[in-house]
């Protein structure tokens, strides 16, 4: 009799626990999604594919998030994120380094691409094959002091003088228009503009920064947030990165499908460019890192030291506070 009583009590307890679990699960399912925003650094391109995949495939929703992907506008991603007007953004190690030196509490939370894929591009007809060939030519950029410093650094390795380069601000003028009209070379991401050159059958010479200095192998772009967001709502930061990581991992394994998702989200883009760019870039998201998004302190220290040595910073960076791997999925 006692044995049956024990069994009955056990059954009721198990049933009760099961019912409670179902009830709790139901509550979770009915819980409203948390609205958050992520601001891009530029118009949609394959640097951003993982975000669009996470949204389209429901990865954000599964983490309880309703994510609005927005354009930067005049304010820019860094300013919007730093001020709390956007929760997350797409930024650059260079800009976050400069911001932190000025007391702006931006923090990099993931590396979108593991290695720097940018460099100086020029039409083959300009005959610019190495940094020393910059001499006597015109460079078109966006007016940042770091541009002249990088050009000077590369030219110095070949005993050439940056003062022999004419540097002008071309603003938002695209590379292909600028090199036909105003300039001889510009700084581009090969994964987008370089791939577009291939599609246009316009042959270019590419001088990658990483071929000349390990210190210039910095993270560009990155995902960023601010110290206040990280301190007050770490659960949301964790949920955002969990879903975003799945998005980029999907893009790594399925570049063609990922490209289709980006094209659907940004129908004004050239589908051929998106497809070819995604094929080129997908293997580079994670590259030789153990996991997507991981950042190394040495990379932050190397580049900030380079910036300080080139008088682009007033003081040295506390690299440990500039980035975190804490919220990446374990």
C-alpha positions as CSV (number, residue, x, y, z in Angstrom):
1,X,0.0,0.0,0.0
2,X,2.8,2.4,1.0
3,X,4.6,1.6,-2.2
4,X,1.6,2.5,-4.3
5,X,1.1,5.7,-2.3
6,X,4.7,6.7,-3.0
7,X,4.3,6.0,-6.7
8,X,1.0,8.0,-6.9
9,X,2.7,11.0,-5.1
10,X,5.6,10.7,-7.5
11,X,3.3,10.7,-10.5
12,X,1.5,13.8,-9.3
13,X,4.7,15.6,-8.6
14,X,6.1,14.7,-12.0
15,X,2.9,15.8,-13.7
16,X,2.8,19.0,-11.7
17,X,6.4,19.8,-12.6
18,X,5.7,19.0,-16.2
19,X,2.6,21.3,-16.1
20,X,4.7,24.1,-14.6
21,X,7.4,23.7,-17.2
22,X,4.8,23.9,-19.9
23,X,3.2,26.9,-18.3
24,X,6.6,28.7,-18.0
25,X,7.4,27.8,-21.6
26,X,4.1,29.2,-22.7
27,X,4.8,32.4,-20.8
28,X,8.2,32.7,-22.6
29,X,6.5,32.2,-26.0
30,X,4.0,34.9,-25.2
31,X,6.6,37.3,-24.0
32,X,6.8,40.4,-26.2
33,X,9.9,40.8,-28.3
34,X,12.4,43.4,-27.1
35,X,12.9,46.2,-29.7
36,X,16.5,47.1,-30.4
37,X,18.3,48.9,-33.2
38,X,21.6,48.3,-35.0
39,X,22.9,51.1,-37.3
40,X,25.1,50.3,-40.3
41,X,28.2,52.2,-41.2
42,X,27.2,52.6,-44.8
43,X,24.6,51.4,-47.3
44,X,23.9,47.6,-47.1
45,X,26.7,45.4,-48.4
46,X,28.2,42.0,-47.7
47,X,30.0,43.2,-44.5
48,X,26.4,43.2,-43.1
49,X,25.1,40.0,-44.4
50,X,25.1,38.1,-41.1
51,X,22.7,40.7,-39.6
52,X,20.2,40.4,-42.4
53,X,20.4,36.6,-42.2
54,X,19.8,36.7,-38.5
55,X,16.7,38.8,-39.1
56,X,15.3,36.9,-42.1
57,X,15.8,33.4,-40.6
58,X,14.3,34.3,-37.2
59,X,17.5,34.0,-35.2
60,X,16.9,37.4,-33.5
61,X,13.3,36.5,-32.8
62,X,14.3,33.2,-31.3
63,X,16.4,35.2,-28.8
64,X,13.5,37.5,-27.9
65,X,14.6,40.4,-30.1
66,X,12.9,42.6,-32.6
67,X,15.8,44.1,-34.5
68,X,15.6,47.2,-36.6
69,X,18.6,47.6,-39.0
70,X,18.9,51.2,-39.9
71,X,21.1,53.5,-42.1
72,X,23.5,55.8,-40.4
73,X,22.4,59.1,-41.8
74,X,24.4,62.3,-41.1
75,X,25.2,61.5,-37.5
76,X,27.0,58.2,-38.2
77,X,27.0,54.9,-36.4
78,X,29.6,55.8,-33.8
79,X,27.7,58.9,-32.6
80,X,24.4,57.1,-32.5
81,X,25.7,54.2,-30.5
82,X,27.8,56.3,-28.2
83,X,24.8,58.6,-27.4
84,X,22.5,55.6,-26.8
85,X,20.2,56.5,-29.8
86,X,21.1,53.1,-31.3
87,X,21.9,49.9,-29.2
88,X,24.4,48.5,-31.6
89,X,26.3,49.6,-34.7
90,X,28.8,48.6,-37.4
91,X,32.1,50.5,-36.7
92,X,35.9,50.3,-37.1
93,X,38.8,49.6,-34.8
94,X,40.4,52.9,-35.9
95,X,37.3,55.0,-35.0
96,X,36.7,53.2,-31.7
97,X,40.3,53.7,-30.7
98,X,40.1,57.5,-31.4
99,X,36.8,57.7,-29.7
100,X,38.0,56.1,-26.5
101,X,41.1,58.3,-26.3
102,X,38.6,61.2,-26.3
103,X,36.5,59.6,-23.5
104,X,33.7,58.3,-25.7
105,X,32.6,54.9,-24.2
106,X,32.3,52.8,-27.4
107,X,33.2,49.1,-27.1
108,X,33.8,46.6,-29.9
109,X,31.9,43.4,-29.2
110,X,32.8,41.3,-32.3
111,X,35.0,41.4,-35.3
112,X,33.0,41.1,-38.5
113,X,36.0,40.1,-40.6
114,X,39.1,38.6,-38.9
115,X,41.7,40.3,-41.0
116,X,42.0,43.7,-42.8
117,X,40.9,43.2,-46.4
118,X,41.4,46.8,-47.4
119,X,44.1,48.5,-49.5
120,X,45.0,51.1,-52.1
121,X,43.5,50.4,-55.5
122,X,44.3,52.0,-58.9
123,X,43.6,51.3,-62.5
124,X,46.4,49.2,-64.1
125,X,47.0,52.0,-66.6
126,X,48.3,54.2,-63.7
127,X,51.2,51.8,-63.2
128,X,51.0,52.0,-59.4
129,X,52.4,48.6,-58.3
130,X,53.9,49.4,-54.9
131,X,53.9,52.2,-52.3
132,X,56.8,54.0,-53.9
133,X,54.7,54.4,-57.0
134,X,52.3,56.7,-55.1
135,X,54.8,59.5,-55.7
136,X,53.7,61.9,-58.4
137,X,50.1,60.7,-58.2
138,X,46.9,62.0,-56.7
139,X,45.1,60.1,-53.9
140,X,41.4,60.6,-53.3
141,X,39.9,59.9,-49.8
142,X,37.5,61.1,-47.2
143,X,39.7,63.7,-45.4
144,X,40.9,61.7,-42.4
145,X,44.4,62.3,-41.0
146,X,44.9,58.5,-40.8
147,X,44.9,58.3,-44.6
148,X,48.1,60.4,-45.0
149,X,49.7,58.5,-42.1
150,X,49.1,55.1,-43.7
151,X,50.3,56.2,-47.1
152,X,53.4,57.7,-45.5
153,X,54.0,54.6,-43.5
154,X,53.9,52.3,-46.5
155,X,56.0,54.7,-48.7
156,X,58.6,55.0,-46.0
157,X,59.3,51.3,-46.2
158,X,60.4,51.9,-49.8
159,X,62.3,55.1,-49.1
160,X,59.6,57.2,-50.8
161,X,58.2,60.6,-49.6
162,X,54.5,61.1,-48.9
163,X,54.9,64.8,-49.7
164,X,55.2,63.8,-53.4
165,X,51.6,62.6,-53.2
166,X,48.7,65.0,-53.8
167,X,45.9,64.2,-51.4
168,X,42.4,65.4,-52.0
169,X,39.0,64.8,-50.4
170,X,36.6,63.2,-52.9
171,X,33.8,62.7,-50.3
172,X,31.2,60.2,-51.4
173,X,32.4,59.9,-55.0
174,X,32.6,56.3,-56.0
175,X,36.0,54.8,-56.9
176,X,35.3,54.2,-60.6
177,X,34.1,57.8,-61.1
178,X,36.9,59.3,-59.1
179,X,39.8,57.4,-60.9
180,X,38.4,58.5,-64.3
181,X,38.0,62.1,-63.3
182,X,40.0,63.4,-60.3
183,X,42.4,60.8,-58.8
184,X,44.9,58.0,-59.5
185,X,44.3,55.8,-56.5
186,X,41.9,55.3,-53.5
187,X,41.5,53.2,-50.4
188,X,38.9,50.4,-50.9
189,X,37.6,47.1,-49.5
190,X,38.5,44.5,-52.1
191,X,35.5,42.4,-51.1
192,X,33.1,45.0,-52.6
193,X,34.8,47.5,-54.8
194,X,37.5,45.1,-56.0
195,X,35.0,42.5,-56.8
196,X,32.9,45.1,-58.7
197,X,36.0,46.0,-60.7
198,X,36.2,42.3,-61.7
199,X,32.6,42.3,-62.8
200,X,33.2,45.5,-64.8
201,X,36.3,44.0,-66.3
202,X,38.3,47.0,-65.2
203,X,41.7,45.8,-64.2
204,X,43.2,47.3,-61.0
205,X,46.4,47.0,-59.0
206,X,45.8,46.4,-55.4
207,X,48.2,47.2,-52.6
208,X,47.0,45.5,-49.4
209,X,47.9,47.2,-46.1
210,X,48.6,43.8,-44.5
211,X,51.3,43.1,-47.1
212,X,53.4,45.9,-45.6
213,X,52.7,46.0,-41.9
214,X,51.3,43.6,-39.4
215,X,50.3,46.5,-37.2
216,X,47.9,47.5,-40.0
217,X,46.1,44.2,-39.8
218,X,43.3,45.6,-37.6
219,X,39.6,44.8,-37.3
220,X,37.5,46.5,-39.9
221,X,34.6,46.4,-39.6
222,X,33.4,45.5,-36.1
223,X,30.2,45.4,-34.2
224,X,30.0,48.0,-31.4
225,X,27.9,49.0,-28.4
226,X,28.6,51.3,-25.5
227,X,29.6,50.8,-21.9
228,X,26.2,51.8,-20.5
229,X,24.4,49.3,-22.6
230,X,26.9,46.5,-21.7
231,X,26.6,47.3,-18.0
232,X,22.9,47.7,-17.7
233,X,21.6,45.1,-20.1
234,X,24.2,42.3,-20.7
235,X,21.4,39.8,-21.4
236,X,20.4,41.8,-24.5
237,X,24.0,42.1,-25.7
238,X,24.4,38.4,-25.3
239,X,21.2,37.6,-27.1
240,X,22.1,40.0,-30.0
241,X,25.5,38.4,-30.5
242,X,24.2,34.8,-30.2
243,X,21.7,35.5,-33.0
244,X,24.2,37.5,-35.1
245,X,26.9,34.8,-34.7
246,X,24.4,32.3,-36.2
247,X,23.8,34.7,-39.0
248,X,27.4,35.0,-40.0
249,X,28.1,31.3,-39.5
250,X,25.2,30.6,-41.9
251,X,26.7,33.1,-44.4
252,X,30.1,31.3,-44.1
253,X,28.6,27.9,-44.9
254,X,25.9,29.1,-47.4
255,X,27.3,32.2,-49.3
256,X,24.8,31.8,-52.2
257,X,21.7,31.6,-49.9
258,X,23.1,34.4,-47.7
259,X,23.5,36.6,-50.7
260,X,19.9,36.0,-51.7
261,X,18.8,37.2,-48.3
262,X,20.8,40.4,-48.6
263,X,19.4,41.0,-52.1
264,X,15.9,40.5,-50.8
265,X,16.5,43.0,-47.9
266,X,18.3,45.6,-50.2
267,X,16.7,45.1,-53.7
268,X,18.6,48.2,-55.1
269,X,21.9,46.3,-54.9
270,X,23.3,44.6,-58.0
271,X,22.6,40.9,-57.5
272,X,25.7,39.9,-59.5
273,X,27.9,42.0,-57.3
274,X,26.3,40.7,-54.1
275,X,26.7,37.1,-55.2
276,X,30.3,37.4,-56.2
277,X,31.2,39.6,-53.3
278,X,29.6,37.1,-50.8
279,X,31.5,34.2,-52.4
280,X,34.8,36.1,-51.9
281,X,34.1,37.4,-48.4
282,X,32.3,34.5,-46.7
283,X,35.5,32.5,-46.0
284,X,37.2,35.7,-44.6
285,X,34.6,36.3,-41.9
286,X,36.1,33.8,-39.5
287,X,39.3,32.9,-41.5
288,X,41.9,31.5,-39.1
289,X,40.1,32.3,-35.8
290,X,38.7,29.6,-33.6
291,X,35.3,31.2,-33.8
292,X,33.6,34.0,-35.7
293,X,33.8,37.4,-34.0
294,X,36.8,36.8,-31.7
295,X,39.2,39.7,-31.2
296,X,42.8,39.7,-29.9
297,X,44.2,42.2,-27.5
298,X,47.5,42.2,-29.4
299,X,45.7,43.4,-32.6
300,X,44.2,46.3,-30.6
301,X,47.5,47.1,-29.0
302,X,49.5,46.9,-32.3
303,X,47.2,49.2,-34.2
304,X,46.8,51.8,-31.3
305,X,50.6,51.8,-30.9
306,X,51.0,52.5,-34.6
307,X,48.4,55.3,-34.4
308,X,50.2,56.8,-31.3
309,X,53.6,56.5,-33.0
310,X,52.2,58.3,-36.1
311,X,50.8,61.1,-33.9
312,X,47.2,60.2,-34.5
313,X,46.5,59.7,-30.8
314,X,47.3,62.1,-27.9
315,X,47.9,59.2,-25.5
316,X,48.1,55.4,-25.5
317,X,45.0,53.3,-25.6
318,X,43.8,51.1,-22.7
319,X,43.2,48.2,-25.2
320,X,41.5,46.0,-22.6
321,X,38.5,48.4,-22.3
322,X,38.2,49.0,-26.0
323,X,36.9,45.5,-26.9
324,X,35.3,42.4,-25.3
325,X,34.8,38.7,-26.3
326,X,32.6,38.2,-23.3
327,X,29.3,38.1,-25.1
328,X,30.2,35.8,-28.0
329,X,28.6,32.4,-27.7
330,X,30.8,30.0,-25.8
